[in-house]
């Protein structure tokens, strides 16, 4: 009996519990208003589009746990597919063009990281610069027009193919990357350094952790994930839009925070971000299904942020109390 | 164990900050398994002297010997390599991480899963528990989050970590400030426990009462000079207080 009780207590102390509860409640609410919400075709749509943005949120989560922000992910999400198309147009084979595009995204992140760490300018500012620069380049190069992306079928399948009912390649990528990020964060030295760097940089330094290097790696990963998400979306759509990923930076930060990541760094989980990403997309999709005006999306996400963060703090306080008592 | 073996010898240490001569030829010794109370009023030079020993500042003049060999610390890392670990007032632990992960931060044990390196969480938990027990820190579990620990417990974890990683000398900067009486007693107990394992400590404080009960020797600094180096049996709280405030003229150093 005691063991069951402690199991319940520990699961209640997990940060993901609040967001999981909200997710469950949201699904029930939409379904009771409009049963079409849980129709196989709608579920299929949800499972297909969520990973593109979820992959971006994974990188942003890790970076936020490390104590920094990346406001440029939305722009990189649009910029990298655009670069990939330009490379293909210049005669480079598609596979090589994608690899080069992803490599360029790591260089973009590396630049953000090095500039932030070496100058000491807050990442909020440096990546705000990145947001404007990469969006500006995309718009300038294309003149604001979409560009078509023609890819061989194998590549389309590799990034966005459907393997079985409800199972898409996007999902495989998302879960594989989420698993990889979980491994890095929870089961490696580097993950321990991420938590310490975001939690208290001076402590990490005093214990011999190269916090600058940790941050630069995280900026690089964040941009790489943004580029990856953007390429997957462009392959699915068959085109790259100059405004692709517009506003995604705030969406990704909101998802991380709803999933329990601290805005001050040092705390957060990958599972929380994955659940929150589904919640965010379900709210967006559900509002369309119940025919609410699309403007409501931001309003609801705002409400969910406030509720989720409040519940998280409440749980944290309770867990402090129970630990002191025991 | 030879208690009379010299562990640290700082000879004729001088330090200037701009024009201010903060340390004026300080001679300072620590023997093996000894607790030294380093006392003095604010601005007497206690912290500066200890920061030099911990590798945070270089001395402008003077030499430092560890176990008889001259050393030249360029950073706290160098000092740590020689087993000197400074435990700051503001304890060096990450608040949102577990005790176990903090103890092994920067020195994480790994095992291989095929070719994939993975954190050895089992070892972290087991060794942390052993390390906490070693200095008598009961009631703290490796899975607890540091934020939920009391000030005294945090000091304890920092001391336990230093002991576990084979420190020879702990430098504690006013460790019992801002702690309740009960908590202070605990911290003193951890320091005594470390001593029983052969680890020396330097306890910096401006209040002799904080360290008197556990100190073997008391060194009094005033205006950058040693004005008293006294075995505890040969002095009283009253005498030390007078030395700190300058009411008594300096007493000759022990053994000189």
Interface residues (C-beta under 8 A of the other chain):
Chain A: X183 X186 X187 X188 X189 X191 X192 X193 X195 X196 X199 X200 X202 X203 X204 X206 X207 X208 X209 X262 X266 X267 X320 X323 X324
Chain B: X76 X77 X92 X93 X94 X95 X96 X97 X101 X104 X105 X106 X107 X108 X110 X117 X118 X119 X121 X144 X145 X147 X148
